[in-house]
Amino acid sequence: MARVTLDNVTKRYDDVVAVDDMNVEIEDGEFICLVGPSGCGKSTTMETIAGLTKPTEGTITVGETDVTNLPPKDRGVSMVFQNIALFPHMDVYENVSFGLRLRKYDKDEIDRRVEQAAEIVQLEGMLDREPTELSGGQQQRVAIARAIVREPAVFLMDEPLANLDAKLRVHMRTELQRLHKQLDTTIIYVTHDQAEAMTMSDRIAVINAGELQQIAPPLTCYNEPANRFVAGFIGSPSMNFVEGELTETGLVTDHFDLEFDVDGLDLETGSEVTMGVRPEDIYPAATAESLSSSSAVIDATTDVLEPMGDEIFVYLSLEDSQTATMTTEEASSASNQLLMSVDPDSTIEEDERVSVVLDRSKIHLFETRSGDALVHGIEDVTTAARGEATDRRAHAEIDSGGRSE
């Protein structure tokens, strides 16, 4: 195991900045995912760690060693690529042992390491097979075993499951988690699939346009996103966003208002603020009794329903006129649309006028221009005010000797 530290790492290609001042510290034995959209710089970041690309600025440390200028073979890392890249003319044993044979390891040591790796990735009895005789998942296991036999301090995995079918990807995610527990080593994993990042990692490093947006445990990124980009990228379907203007009593949008205490936001009245709420935190008003704090009722019209088996995605139009059918991502980001998730036994239908409420404890506010998060969950000022009014009325009745009718 080894700690990996990126200190002000920057990579430029002429006038293009692929990685911009990256600062990350990965602990011994940690499983961390670098996640972000295509072209965001996550693979370039991994390549600088592997030594395949030299950073323009900054330093990279593995353990106590500055490896910034060391060749890949001397860094104590081993990499698994998206392209499995097995030698087709070699059997499994020869593929797995190839790196060890290049380094002139003793045959007994090679046999020991290959057999141990084969047991870890469950390839016993397959060492004499050709790659063409293996399934996609088995070929990926061979590539992982090839990395294991080097006994590296750090495993680097660049989207190793991207070329597998959906069912096999789910299975291999579980296998990689078991592998991490068994080897108890540091794993840095690159993916654009947030499901992989959420389910496998100890922490997620969310990257956009070469810049680190947030590094935190998966549920922290989900429940307390650092900015609007993280909020929109983490979670499927994406978070709904509605832009509005800050007033003395809350937020005013084109379609509904939210009341809350604005004193702690440190923003002037009239500032542009974006509200974010996830589909599962929007409820039909008739079924929202269990919410401890709900928004005022919002009137909408159902547009499209998408039954998913365990839930139904409901596209809500906040205008009287229907809009054209949108994709999940488009609907969740449109200012006149909300995407709501309901139970599969819901009787809601298309083109139906509905009333919905938002769970105020799950509403996020972002500064519109910078995208920075302002607050996660808004105080229910209205409910508090009602409670105070009720208490005052009760005390007044007691003091006057009156009774409630």
Order of alpha helices (4+ residues) and beta strands (2+ residues): beta-beta-beta-alpha-beta-beta-beta-alpha-alpha-alpha-beta-alpha-beta-alpha-beta-beta-alpha-alpha-beta-beta-beta-beta-beta-beta-beta-alpha-beta-beta-beta-beta-alpha
